[in-house]
Amino acid sequence: MRRYRRGDQVEVLNTTKGTLEDSWHPARIVGSHGDVCTVRYDGHANGVVEERVLVRCIRPCPPPVEFSNWSRGDLVHVFDDSAWKLGTVLQVLDEK
């Protein structure tokens, strides 16, 4: 099991019942105890929000990636409404 420390930037899984998609929300670790961490969502629609979540619902932030060579049908994670959501490339408009 991965150990997180206070100040670590992470993403937290949100699996809201009644929705077809899971989403990952950027957060910061503000405390940890065993398999539970307290995280803070600074950019949340309701202001600063803190909650306790299981470590298995937390992942490290992915490294920055240079994107190129998109193709129709590629599966991607898209940052939308303060969360990362699964998406599919429908059309490539230009090389940039």
N, CA, C and O atoms as CSV, one atom per row, in Angstrom:
chain,resi,resn,atom,element,x,y,z
A,1,MET,N,N,0.852,-1.184,0.000
A,1,MET,CA,C,0.000,0.000,0.000
A,1,MET,C,C,0.890,1.238,0.000
A,1,MET,O,O,1.841,1.343,0.775
A,2,ARG,N,N,0.565,2.155,-0.871
A,2,ARG,CA,C,1.337,3.399,-0.978
A,2,ARG,C,C,1.061,4.284,0.231
A,2,ARG,O,O,-0.073,4.357,0.704
A,3,ARG,N,N,2.087,4.949,0.728
A,3,ARG,CA,C,1.968,5.893,1.838
A,3,ARG,C,C,2.042,7.310,1.304
A,3,ARG,O,O,2.937,7.645,0.528
A,4,TYR,N,N,1.116,8.125,1.714
A,4,TYR,CA,C,1.106,9.525,1.313
A,4,TYR,C,C,1.485,10.380,2.507
A,4,TYR,O,O,1.204,10.034,3.655
A,5,ARG,N,N,2.130,11.510,2.218
A,5,ARG,CA,C,2.547,12.422,3.271
A,5,ARG,C,C,1.819,13.750,3.133
A,5,ARG,O,O,1.355,14.121,2.054
A,6,ARG,N,N,1.733,14.444,4.238
A,6,ARG,CA,C,1.113,15.768,4.261
A,6,ARG,C,C,1.745,16.645,3.182
A,6,ARG,O,O,2.969,16.727,3.082
A,7,GLY,N,N,0.905,17.302,2.376
A,7,GLY,CA,C,1.374,18.164,1.307
A,7,GLY,C,C,1.443,17.503,-0.057
A,7,GLY,O,O,1.561,18.196,-1.068
A,8,ASP,N,N,1.372,16.162,-0.111
A,8,ASP,CA,C,1.417,15.479,-1.408
A,8,ASP,C,C,0.221,15.890,-2.266
A,8,ASP,O,O,-0.912,15.930,-1.785
A,9,GLN,N,N,0.480,16.194,-3.533
A,9,GLN,CA,C,-0.578,16.475,-4.497
A,9,GLN,C,C,-1.042,15.132,-5.061
A,9,GLN,O,O,-0.225,14.333,-5.521
A,10,VAL,N,N,-2.344,14.886,-5.026
A,10,VAL,CA,C,-2.898,13.602,-5.446
A,10,VAL,C,C,-4.186,13.824,-6.233
A,10,VAL,O,O,-4.623,14.958,-6.430
A,11,GLU,N,N,-4.778,12.732,-6.674
A,11,GLU,CA,C,-6.108,12.744,-7.257
A,11,GLU,C,C,-6.949,11.728,-6.504
A,11,GLU,O,O,-6.463,10.661,-6.130
A,12,VAL,N,N,-8.233,12.070,-6.280
A,12,VAL,CA,C,-9.128,11.237,-5.495
A,12,VAL,C,C,-10.272,10.759,-6.385
A,12,VAL,O,O,-10.889,11.553,-7.095
A,13,LEU,N,N,-10.548,9.464,-6.340
A,13,LEU,CA,C,-11.601,8.859,-7.141
A,13,LEU,C,C,-12.970,9.183,-6.563
A,13,LEU,O,O,-13.206,9.033,-5.365
A,14,ASN,N,N,-13.869,9.630,-7.437
A,14,ASN,CA,C,-15.258,9.866,-7.052
A,14,ASN,C,C,-16.117,8.910,-7.870
A,14,ASN,O,O,-16.167,9.000,-9.097
A,15,THR,N,N,-16.785,8.004,-7.186
A,15,THR,CA,C,-17.670,7.052,-7.849
A,15,THR,C,C,-19.083,7.305,-7.357
A,15,THR,O,O,-19.613,6.549,-6.542
A,16,THR,N,N,-19.681,8.357,-7.848
A,16,THR,CA,C,-21.019,8.736,-7.419
A,16,THR,C,C,-22.039,7.748,-7.957
A,16,THR,O,O,-22.072,7.468,-9.155
A,17,LYS,N,N,-22.871,7.220,-7.065
A,17,LYS,CA,C,-23.912,6.289,-7.491
A,17,LYS,C,C,-24.891,7.004,-8.409
A,17,LYS,O,O,-25.204,8.178,-8.212
A,18,GLY,N,N,-25.363,6.290,-9.404
A,18,GLY,CA,C,-26.324,6.858,-10.327
A,18,GLY,C,C,-25.681,7.520,-11.532
A,18,GLY,O,O,-26.386,8.010,-12.414
A,19,THR,N,N,-24.345,7.543,-11.589
A,19,THR,CA,C,-23.673,8.100,-12.762
A,19,THR,C,C,-22.973,6.970,-13.501
A,19,THR,O,O,-22.669,5.931,-12.916
A,20,LEU,N,N,-22.726,7.170,-14.762
A,20,LEU,CA,C,-22.079,6.142,-15.572
A,20,LEU,C,C,-20.568,6.264,-15.582
A,20,LEU,O,O,-19.876,5.387,-16.100
A,21,GLU,N,N,-20.053,7.338,-15.017
A,21,GLU,CA,C,-18.614,7.551,-15.090
A,21,GLU,C,C,-18.014,7.848,-13.722
A,21,GLU,O,O,-18.650,8.446,-12.853
A,22,ASP,N,N,-16.788,7.416,-13.563
A,22,ASP,CA,C,-15.998,7.784,-12.396
A,22,ASP,C,C,-15.176,9.000,-12.774
A,22,ASP,O,O,-14.915,9.237,-13.953
A,23,SER,N,N,-14.768,9.773,-11.778
A,23,SER,CA,C,-13.938,10.941,-12.063
A,23,SER,C,C,-12.869,11.060,-10.988
A,23,SER,O,O,-13.050,10.599,-9.861
A,24,TRP,N,N,-11.757,11.682,-11.349
A,24,TRP,CA,C,-10.623,11.895,-10.454
A,24,TRP,C,C,-10.494,13.380,-10.176
A,24,TRP,O,O,-10.407,14.181,-11.107
A,25,HIS,N,N,-10.479,13.761,-8.892
A,25,HIS,CA,C,-10.441,15.160,-8.492
A,25,HIS,C,C,-9.089,15.502,-7.862
A,25,HIS,O,O,-8.628,14.784,-6.976
A,26,PRO,N,N,-8.443,16.597,-8.308
A,26,PRO,CA,C,-7.176,17.016,-7.717
A,26,PRO,C,C,-7.370,17.409,-6.252
A,26,PRO,O,O,-8.347,18.066,-5.894
A,27,ALA,N,N,-6.422,16.996,-5.420
A,27,ALA,CA,C,-6.499,17.297,-3.985
A,27,ALA,C,C,-5.088,17.309,-3.409
A,27,ALA,O,O,-4.111,16.998,-4.091
A,28,ARG,N,N,-5.010,17.681,-2.125
A,28,ARG,CA,C,-3.741,17.695,-1.400
A,28,ARG,C,C,-3.946,16.940,-0.094
A,28,ARG,O,O,-4.975,17.102,0.562
A,29,ILE,N,N,-2.982,16.122,0.284
A,29,ILE,CA,C,-3.043,15.382,1.547
A,29,ILE,C,C,-2.812,16.357,2.694
A,29,ILE,O,O,-1.826,17.094,2.693
A,30,VAL,N,N,-3.715,16.365,3.674
A,30,VAL,CA,C,-3.525,17.209,4.852
A,30,VAL,C,C,-3.312,16.364,6.111
A,30,VAL,O,O,-2.989,16.898,7.172
A,31,GLY,N,N,-3.490,15.065,5.991
A,31,GLY,CA,C,-3.241,14.167,7.108
A,31,GLY,C,C,-3.463,12.730,6.686
A,31,GLY,O,O,-4.186,12.466,5.726
A,32,SER,N,N,-2.841,11.794,7.401
A,32,SER,CA,C,-3.054,10.381,7.094
A,32,SER,C,C,-2.924,9.560,8.366
A,32,SER,O,O,-2.176,9.894,9.286
A,33,HIS,N,N,-3.685,8.471,8.379
A,33,HIS,CA,C,-3.646,7.549,9.512
A,33,HIS,C,C,-4.051,6.175,8.989
A,33,HIS,O,O,-5.223,5.931,8.703
A,34,GLY,N,N,-3.076,5.286,8.868
A,34,GLY,CA,C,-3.353,3.945,8.370
A,34,GLY,C,C,-3.800,3.967,6.928
A,34,GLY,O,O,-3.113,4.505,6.060
A,35,ASP,N,N,-4.975,3.368,6.672
A,35,ASP,CA,C,-5.457,3.300,5.293
A,35,ASP,C,C,-6.465,4.404,4.962
A,35,ASP,O,O,-7.224,4.285,4.000
A,36,VAL,N,N,-6.470,5.492,5.770
A,36,VAL,CA,C,-7.356,6.634,5.534
A,36,VAL,C,C,-6.526,7.913,5.505
A,36,VAL,O,O,-5.637,8.111,6.332
A,37,CYS,N,N,-6.833,8.777,4.536
A,37,CYS,CA,C,-6.178,10.086,4.438
A,37,CYS,C,C,-7.226,11.180,4.467
A,37,CYS,O,O,-8.346,10.999,3.989
A,38,THR,N,N,-6.853,12.317,5.032
A,38,THR,CA,C,-7.685,13.512,4.936
A,38,THR,C,C,-7.122,14.323,3.789
A,38,THR,O,O,-5.929,14.625,3.751
A,39,VAL,N,N,-8.006,14.679,2.840
A,39,VAL,CA,C,-7.580,15.436,1.666
A,39,VAL,C,C,-8.324,16.758,1.611
A,39,VAL,O,O,-9.419,16.900,2.154
A,40,ARG,N,N,-7.699,17.729,0.935
A,40,ARG,CA,C,-8.307,19.051,0.757
A,40,ARG,C,C,-8.430,19.324,-0.733
A,40,ARG,O,O,-7.461,19.219,-1.485
A,41,TYR,N,N,-9.638,19.676,-1.140
A,41,TYR,CA,C,-9.897,20.083,-2.521
A,41,TYR,C,C,-9.921,21.601,-2.540
A,41,TYR,O,O,-10.907,22.201,-2.111
A,42,ASP,N,N,-8.865,22.237,-3.025
A,42,ASP,CA,C,-8.781,23.694,-3.021
A,42,ASP,C,C,-9.647,24.337,-4.089
A,42,ASP,O,O,-10.158,25.435,-3.869
A,43,GLY,N,N,-9.831,23.706,-5.223
A,43,GLY,CA,C,-10.577,24.312,-6.318
A,43,GLY,C,C,-12.011,23.838,-6.406
A,43,GLY,O,O,-12.624,23.940,-7.469
A,44,HIS,N,N,-12.559,23.328,-5.328
A,44,HIS,CA,C,-13.913,22.776,-5.331
A,44,HIS,C,C,-14.944,23.877,-5.523
A,44,HIS,O,O,-14.729,25.012,-5.097
A,45,ALA,N,N,-16.055,23.553,-6.156
A,45,ALA,CA,C,-17.133,24.529,-6.408
A,45,ALA,C,C,-17.670,25.126,-5.109
A,45,ALA,O,O,-18.165,26.253,-5.117
A,46,ASN,N,N,-17.585,24.403,-4.001
A,46,ASN,CA,C,-18.074,24.888,-2.704
A,46,ASN,C,C,-16.977,25.529,-1.871
A,46,ASN,O,O,-17.122,25.652,-0.655
A,47,GLY,N,N,-15.881,25.940,-2.500
A,47,GLY,CA,C,-14.763,26.522,-1.767
A,47,GLY,C,C,-13.781,25.437,-1.366
A,47,GLY,O,O,-13.645,24.433,-2.065
A,48,VAL,N,N,-13.100,25.628,-0.255
A,48,VAL,CA,C,-12.152,24.631,0.241
A,48,VAL,C,C,-12.934,23.552,0.985
A,48,VAL,O,O,-13.679,23.842,1.920
A,49,VAL,N,N,-12.755,22.316,0.559
A,49,VAL,CA,C,-13.473,21.192,1.150
A,49,VAL,C,C,-12.458,20.147,1.584
A,49,VAL,O,O,-11.511,19.849,0.855
A,50,GLU,N,N,-12.660,19.592,2.774
A,50,GLU,CA,C,-11.817,18.499,3.261
A,50,GLU,C,C,-12.687,17.277,3.502
A,50,GLU,O,O,-13.840,17.393,3.916
A,51,GLU,N,N,-12.118,16.094,3.236
A,51,GLU,CA,C,-12.826,14.852,3.542
A,51,GLU,C,C,-11.828,13.743,3.794
A,51,GLU,O,O,-10.663,13.835,3.409
A,52,ARG,N,N,-12.297,12.701,4.443
A,52,ARG,CA,C,-11.483,11.518,4.696
A,52,ARG,C,C,-11.810,10.485,3.638
A,52,ARG,O,O,-12.978,10.207,3.364
A,53,VAL,N,N,-10.757,9.911,3.038
A,53,VAL,CA,C,-10.944,8.914,1.986
A,53,VAL,C,C,-9.978,7.752,2.196
A,53,VAL,O,O,-8.914,7.913,2.794
A,54,LEU,N,N,-10.363,6.589,1.698
A,54,LEU,CA,C,-9.499,5.422,1.770
A,54,LEU,C,C,-8.331,5.591,0.813
A,54,LEU,O,O,-8.481,6.167,-0.265
A,55,VAL,N,N,-7.173,5.090,1.208
A,55,VAL,CA,C,-5.968,5.199,0.386
A,55,VAL,C,C,-6.192,4.548,-0.973
A,55,VAL,O,O,-5.632,5.012,-1.966
A,56,ARG,N,N,-6.991,3.491,-1.046
A,56,ARG,CA,C,-7.210,2.818,-2.325
A,56,ARG,C,C,-7.961,3.692,-3.334
A,56,ARG,O,O,-8.005,3.364,-4.520
A,57,CYS,N,N,-8.550,4.796,-2.876
A,57,CYS,CA,C,-9.261,5.727,-3.756
A,57,CYS,C,C,-8.403,6.940,-4.110
A,57,CYS,O,O,-8.914,7.935,-4.623
A,58,ILE,N,N,-7.096,6.857,-3.837
A,58,ILE,CA,C,-6.172,7.967,-4.089
A,58,ILE,C,C,-5.085,7.483,-5.038
A,58,ILE,O,O,-4.610,6.352,-4.937
A,59,ARG,N,N,-4.703,8.359,-5.958
A,59,ARG,CA,C,-3.571,8.051,-6.834
A,59,ARG,C,C,-2.674,9.283,-6.926
A,59,ARG,O,O,-3.137,10.405,-6.728
A,60,PRO,N,N,-1.385,9.075,-7.228
A,60,PRO,CA,C,-0.498,10.220,-7.435
A,60,PRO,C,C,-0.942,10.986,-8.682
A,60,PRO,O,O,-1.557,10.412,-9.581
A,61,CYS,N,N,-0.632,12.271,-8.734
A,61,CYS,CA,C,-0.921,13.054,-9.940
A,61,CYS,C,C,-0.040,12.538,-11.070
A,61,CYS,O,O,1.136,12.248,-10.855
A,62,PRO,N,N,-0.595,12.422,-12.266
A,62,PRO,CA,C,0.234,11.963,-13.378
A,62,PRO,C,C,1.231,13.040,-13.786
A,62,PRO,O,O,0.976,14.228,-13.587
A,63,PRO,N,N,2.354,12.640,-14.350
A,63,PRO,CA,C,3.335,13.632,-14.812
A,63,PRO,C,C,2.797,14.365,-16.038
A,63,PRO,O,O,1.952,13.833,-16.758
A,64,PRO,N,N,3.281,15.582,-16.276
A,64,PRO,CA,C,2.874,16.297,-17.488
A,64,PRO,C,C,3.278,15.493,-18.723
A,64,PRO,O,O,4.344,14.879,-18.754
A,65,VAL,N,N,2.430,15.503,-19.719
A,65,VAL,CA,C,2.677,14.727,-20.929
A,65,VAL,C,C,2.512,15.627,-22.144
A,65,VAL,O,O,1.573,16.420,-22.214
A,66,GLU,N,N,3.427,15.503,-23.099
A,66,GLU,CA,C,3.284,16.191,-24.378
A,66,GLU,C,C,2.402,15.314,-25.262
A,66,GLU,O,O,2.719,14.150,-25.509
A,67,PHE,N,N,1.306,15.874,-25.729
A,67,PHE,CA,C,0.386,15.099,-26.550
A,67,PHE,C,C,0.638,15.369,-28.019
A,67,PHE,O,O,0.838,16.514,-28.424
A,68,SER,N,N,0.629,14.326,-28.805
A,68,SER,CA,C,0.733,14.457,-30.244
A,68,SER,C,C,0.123,13.216,-30.880
A,68,SER,O,O,-0.132,12.211,-30.216
A,69,ASN,N,N,-0.097,13.315,-32.147
A,69,ASN,CA,C,-0.611,12.171,-32.906
A,69,ASN,C,C,-1.944,11.649,-32.385
A,69,ASN,O,O,-2.130,10.440,-32.246
A,70,TRP,N,N,-2.869,12.557,-32.099
A,70,TRP,CA,C,-4.207,12.137,-31.703
A,70,TRP,C,C,-4.878,11.430,-32.879
A,70,TRP,O,O,-4.634,11.767,-34.038
A,71,SER,N,N,-5.706,10.468,-32.575
A,71,SER,CA,C,-6.475,9.769,-33.599
A,71,SER,C,C,-7.908,9.602,-33.123
A,71,SER,O,O,-8.171,9.456,-31.929
A,72,ARG,N,N,-8.810,9.625,-34.060
A,72,ARG,CA,C,-10.213,9.398,-33.728
A,72,ARG,C,C,-10.343,8.050,-33.023
A,72,ARG,O,O,-9.785,7.049,-33.471
A,73,GLY,N,N,-11.082,8.036,-31.919
A,73,GLY,CA,C,-11.292,6.818,-31.145
A,73,GLY,C,C,-10.335,6.631,-29.986
A,73,GLY,O,O,-10.535,5.731,-29.171
A,74,ASP,N,N,-9.275,7.475,-29.884
A,74,ASP,CA,C,-8.348,7.375,-28.752
A,74,ASP,C,C,-9.093,7.630,-27.446
A,74,ASP,O,O,-9.898,8.557,-27.358
A,75,LEU,N,N,-8.826,6.809,-26.433
A,75,LEU,CA,C,-9.378,7.030,-25.104
A,75,LEU,C,C,-8.470,7.990,-24.358
A,75,LEU,O,O,-7.249,7.834,-24.378
A,76,VAL,N,N,-9.057,8.986,-23.699
A,76,VAL,CA,C,-8.287,10.000,-22.986
A,76,VAL,C,C,-8.973,10.346,-21.675
A,76,VAL,O,O,-10.163,10.083,-21.498
A,77,HIS,N,N,-8.222,10.934,-20.765
A,77,HIS,CA,C,-8.798,11.560,-19.583
A,77,HIS,C,C,-8.851,13.053,-19.864
A,77,HIS,O,O,-7.854,13.645,-20.279
A,78,VAL,N,N,-10.009,13.664,-19.642
A,78,VAL,CA,C,-10.231,15.074,-19.941
A,78,VAL,C,C,-10.535,15.801,-18.637
A,78,VAL,O,O,-11.357,15.336,-17.847
A,79,PHE,N,N,-9.870,16.954,-18.402
A,79,PHE,CA,C,-10.141,17.740,-17.201
A,79,PHE,C,C,-11.352,18.613,-17.474
A,79,PHE,O,O,-11.287,19.542,-18.278
A,80,ASP,N,N,-12.467,18.312,-16.799
A,80,ASP,CA,C,-13.732,19.006,-17.021
A,80,ASP,C,C,-14.437,19.186,-15.688
A,80,ASP,O,O,-14.561,18.233,-14.919
A,81,ASP,N,N,-14.899,20.393,-15.406
A,81,ASP,CA,C,-15.661,20.672,-14.190
A,81,ASP,C,C,-14.898,20.223,-12.943
A,81,ASP,O,O,-15.459,19.560,-12.071
A,82,SER,N,N,-13.612,20.590,-12.864
A,82,SER,CA,C,-12.733,20.319,-11.715
A,82,SER,C,C,-12.448,18.844,-11.477
A,82,SER,O,O,-12.121,18.458,-10.355
A,83,ALA,N,N,-12.564,18.011,-12.508
A,83,ALA,CA,C,-12.294,16.583,-12.340
A,83,ALA,C,C,-11.808,15.980,-13.649
A,83,ALA,O,O,-12.115,16.483,-14.729
A,84,TRP,N,N,-11.041,14.892,-13.541
A,84,TRP,CA,C,-10.609,14.139,-14.707
A,84,TRP,C,C,-11.663,13.093,-15.016
A,84,TRP,O,O,-12.052,12.311,-14.148
A,85,LYS,N,N,-12.125,13.084,-16.266
A,85,LYS,CA,C,-13.169,12.147,-16.694
A,85,LYS,C,C,-12.705,11.436,-17.959
A,85,LYS,O,O,-11.912,11.976,-18.731
A,86,LEU,N,N,-13.207,10.220,-18.164
A,86,LEU,CA,C,-12.855,9.436,-19.335
A,86,LEU,C,C,-13.566,9.992,-20.560
A,86,LEU,O,O,-14.753,10.316,-20.503
A,87,GLY,N,N,-12.847,10.099,-21.658
A,87,GLY,CA,C,-13.427,10.600,-22.900
A,87,GLY,C,C,-12.854,9.876,-24.100
A,87,GLY,O,O,-11.918,9.084,-23.981
A,88,THR,N,N,-13.427,10.158,-25.255
A,88,THR,CA,C,-12.984,9.573,-26.510
A,88,THR,C,C,-12.783,10.688,-27.531
A,88,THR,O,O,-13.630,11.572,-27.661
A,89,VAL,N,N,-11.668,10.649,-28.252
A,89,VAL,CA,C,-11.429,11.640,-29.298
A,89,VAL,C,C,-12.402,11.362,-30.432
A,89,VAL,O,O,-12.426,10.265,-30.989
A,90,LEU,N,N,-13.212,12.377,-30.771
A,90,LEU,CA,C,-14.178,12.253,-31.859
A,90,LEU,C,C,-13.642,12.791,-33.168
A,90,LEU,O,O,-13.929,12.257,-34.239
A,91,GLN,N,N,-12.844,13.879,-33.070
A,91,GLN,CA,C,-12.332,14.510,-34.271
A,91,GLN,C,C,-11.048,15.248,-33.925
A,91,GLN,O,O,-10.959,15.883,-32.875
A,92,VAL,N,N,-10.062,15.168,-34.795
A,92,VAL,CA,C,-8.823,15.912,-34.637
A,92,VAL,C,C,-8.928,17.128,-35.561
A,92,VAL,O,O,-9.024,16.985,-36.780
A,93,LEU,N,N,-8.908,18.331,-34.966
A,93,LEU,CA,C,-9.120,19.548,-35.749
A,93,LEU,C,C,-7.870,19.988,-36.500
A,93,LEU,O,O,-7.965,20.417,-37.650
A,94,ASP,N,N,-6.708,19.891,-35.876
A,94,ASP,CA,C,-5.452,20.207,-36.553
A,94,ASP,C,C,-4.324,19.542,-35.768
A,94,ASP,O,O,-4.577,18.878,-34.763
A,95,GLU,N,N,-3.114,19.710,-36.207
A,95,GLU,CA,C,-1.987,19.054,-35.569
A,95,GLU,C,C,-1.652,19.608,-34.199
A,95,GLU,O,O,-0.920,18.967,-33.445
A,96,LYS,N,N,-2.167,20.787,-33.850
A,96,LYS,CA,C,-1.867,21.381,-32.542
A,96,LYS,C,C,-2.966,21.087,-31.568
A,96,LYS,O,O,-2.894,21.505,-30.412
